[in-house]
């Protein structure tokens, strides 16, 4: 196989993977903010999830779905590049318990968040991110413009191997949000 053939195959593969998107089924970030709370910076966000039929079917056949929330805080360096100051990854898992006919939501520490009688209830709570610790006072520069990015994606690597391979080629598994950007100037509140 020549080098030209290999490059052509790589290009075709990358086009196939990037063109696979789930029409009408996605994850959206409705709003997000960093606020000061008890001398710490915390993340609050509102996400909305709409599962595709293939992801919904897998969930109802006992396959847990794991979602990863990625937060990145960067500083603009003279308009030339961005320096990453902080990166946080938070994982959540939705699972359907067939015998009990309920949905369970867990966080990345294995802590159970709750049980729900409906999938919409579980996804609603999954999308309600409140008071997630980001940094303590002094960990991030104050009075400087920072760029914050939030993104959510289905963790395909957490799927069982046969589905993991399929998930990269079927549109129904592409449940990533578009990156949500905002700028913020952090200021600590006076303790008075």
Secondary structure, DSSP 8 states (H G I E B T S, - for coil): --HHHHHHHHHHHHHHHHH---TT--EEEEEEEEEEETTEEEEEEEEEE---HHHHHHHHTT--EEEEEEEEEEEEETTTEEEEEEEEEEEEEEEEETTTTEEEEEETTS-EEEEESSHHHHHHHHTEEEEEEEEETTSS-SSSEEEEEEEEEE-GGGS-HHHHHHHTT-GGG------EEEEEE-------
